[in-house]
Amino acid sequence: MDFRIGHGFDVHALAEGETLWLGGILIPHFKGTIAHSDGDVVIHAICDAMLGALKLRDIGTHFPDTSLDFKNIDSKILLKKSYDLVKEKGYEIVNIDSTISAQQPKLKPFIPEMENVMAKVLGVNVDCVSVKATTTEKLGFEGREEGISVNAVVLLKKL
C-alpha cells in the first residue's frame, strides 16, 4: 500500500495548578492536564494516529504510563520517537489534521506556534500540520471544563 491513514484520540482531565501543554507549547491557564507525562493531548492523539496507520499499536504500548522513564516526559520526545517508528517502516507524513475540544482557554492565538513547533520536531513543512480548536458549547466534560480531548488524522505515504 502506498498510502495509509490513521486516526488518534486522546483525553485528559483538567485540574487547577497543573500545566497545560498543547501542541508542544505551554498554554497559560489556571488549569492543566492530569497525566503521567506532560499530558499534551494534541501530540498524544497525533502519535496514536501515526502509529495506528501502520498497525504499530498505540502510544501506551510504546511509552507506558507505568514506566518511570516516561514520568513528566516532554511529549515532543514521544512525537519524534513515534515518527522514527513510522520512518523505520518506510513511510513519511503527507499531512496531519487535529481538532482540540476545550471550552477554555481560547486557543486560536496559539495555533500557529503549535503547528510550527510540531512541524519542526517532525522535520516537515508547517503546511503539513493543521491544528483546529473548538468548544462543545458548554456540553459534556469539555464544556464543563473537566477535561480536554483531541481527534487527529494522519496521512502517510510510502517512501
C-alpha positions as CSV (number, residue, x, y, z in Angstrom):
1,M,0.0,0.0,0.0
2,D,1.4,3.4,-0.9
3,F,-0.9,5.4,1.4
4,R,-2.0,4.8,5.0
5,I,-4.4,6.8,7.1
6,G,-4.6,6.8,10.9
7,H,-6.9,8.2,13.5
8,G,-5.9,9.2,17.0
9,F,-7.9,10.3,20.0
10,D,-6.7,11.4,23.5
11,V,-8.4,12.9,26.5
12,H,-7.1,14.1,29.9
13,A,-8.8,15.5,32.9
14,L,-8.1,19.1,33.9
15,A,-7.2,20.4,37.4
16,E,-6.2,23.6,38.9
17,G,-2.5,24.1,39.5
18,E,-1.4,21.7,36.7
19,T,0.4,22.8,33.5
20,L,-1.4,22.9,30.1
21,W,0.9,21.7,27.3
22,L,-0.8,21.6,23.9
23,G,0.9,21.0,20.5
24,G,4.3,21.3,22.2
25,I,3.8,24.7,23.8
26,L,2.9,25.8,27.3
27,I,-0.5,27.5,27.3
28,P,-1.1,30.0,30.1
29,H,-4.2,28.8,32.0
30,F,-5.2,28.2,35.6
31,K,-6.0,24.6,34.8
32,G,-3.8,21.9,33.2
33,T,-3.9,18.2,32.4
34,I,-3.5,15.4,34.9
35,A,-1.1,13.0,33.3
36,H,1.9,10.7,33.8
37,S,3.8,12.6,31.0
38,D,3.3,16.3,30.4
39,G,-0.2,15.5,29.2
40,D,-0.1,17.0,25.8
41,V,-3.3,15.6,24.3
42,V,-2.6,17.1,20.9
43,I,0.7,15.3,20.5
44,H,-0.6,12.1,22.1
45,A,-3.5,11.9,19.6
46,I,-1.1,12.6,16.7
47,C,1.2,9.8,17.9
48,D,-1.7,7.4,18.1
49,A,-2.8,8.4,14.5
50,M,0.7,7.8,13.1
51,L,1.2,4.5,15.0
52,G,-2.3,3.3,14.1
53,A,-1.9,4.0,10.4
54,L,0.9,1.4,10.3
55,K,-0.7,-1.1,12.8
56,L,2.0,-0.3,15.4
57,R,-0.5,-0.3,18.2
58,D,-0.8,2.8,20.3
59,I,1.2,5.3,22.3
60,G,0.7,3.5,25.6
61,T,2.2,0.3,24.1
62,H,5.4,2.1,23.2
63,F,5.6,4.6,26.1
64,P,3.6,3.1,29.0
65,D,2.4,5.3,31.8
66,T,3.6,2.6,34.2
67,S,7.2,3.3,33.3
68,L,9.2,5.9,35.3
69,D,11.2,6.5,32.1
70,F,8.2,8.5,30.8
71,K,7.2,10.3,34.0
72,N,6.8,14.0,33.2
73,I,8.4,13.5,29.8
74,D,8.1,16.2,27.2
75,S,5.7,14.9,24.7
76,K,7.7,16.3,21.8
77,I,10.2,13.5,22.5
78,L,7.3,11.0,22.1
79,L,6.3,12.7,18.9
80,K,9.8,12.3,17.5
81,K,10.1,8.7,18.6
82,S,6.7,7.8,17.2
83,Y,7.7,9.4,13.8
84,D,11.0,7.5,13.9
85,L,9.0,4.2,14.1
86,V,6.9,5.4,11.1
87,K,10.1,6.2,9.1
88,E,11.6,2.8,10.0
89,K,8.6,1.2,8.3
90,G,9.4,3.2,5.1
91,Y,6.7,5.9,5.4
92,E,6.6,9.7,5.7
93,I,3.9,12.2,6.7
94,V,1.7,13.7,3.9
95,N,-0.4,15.7,6.4
96,I,-1.7,15.9,9.9
97,D,-5.1,17.3,10.9
98,S,-6.1,17.7,14.5
99,T,-9.1,19.2,16.4
100,I,-8.9,20.2,20.1
101,S,-12.1,20.3,22.0
102,A,-12.0,22.6,25.0
103,Q,-14.3,25.2,26.5
104,Q,-11.4,27.3,27.9
105,P,-8.9,28.7,27.3
106,K,-9.4,30.2,23.8
107,L,-6.7,28.6,21.7
108,K,-6.8,30.4,18.4
109,P,-3.9,32.7,19.2
110,F,-1.6,29.7,20.0
111,I,-2.4,27.6,17.0
112,P,0.3,28.9,14.6
113,E,3.0,28.3,17.2
114,M,1.7,24.7,17.9
115,E,1.8,24.0,14.2
116,N,5.3,25.4,13.9
117,V,6.7,23.5,16.9
118,M,5.3,20.2,15.8
119,A,6.4,20.6,12.2
120,K,9.9,21.4,13.4
121,V,10.0,18.3,15.7
122,L,8.8,16.1,12.8
123,G,11.1,17.8,10.2
124,V,8.1,18.5,7.9
125,N,6.8,21.7,6.2
126,V,4.4,23.6,8.5
127,D,1.8,23.4,5.7
128,C,1.6,19.6,6.5
129,V,0.4,20.2,10.1
130,S,-3.1,21.6,10.9
131,V,-4.5,22.3,14.3
132,K,-8.0,23.5,14.9
133,A,-9.8,24.3,18.2
134,T,-13.5,24.2,19.0
135,T,-15.7,24.3,22.1
136,T,-18.5,21.9,22.8
137,E,-20.9,24.8,23.5
138,K,-20.7,24.0,27.3
139,L,-21.8,20.4,26.7
140,G,-20.1,17.3,28.1
141,F,-16.9,17.1,30.2
142,E,-15.1,19.5,27.8
143,G,-17.9,22.1,28.1
144,R,-17.9,21.8,31.9
145,E,-14.1,22.3,31.8
146,E,-13.4,19.0,33.5
147,G,-11.2,17.8,30.6
148,I,-9.9,18.3,27.1
149,S,-9.9,16.0,24.1
150,V,-8.3,15.9,20.7
151,N,-9.0,14.0,17.5
152,A,-6.2,13.6,14.9
153,V,-5.9,12.2,11.5
154,V,-2.6,11.5,9.7
155,L,-2.0,10.5,6.1
156,L,1.3,8.7,5.4
157,K,2.9,7.7,2.1
158,K,5.4,5.0,1.3
159,L,8.8,6.4,0.5
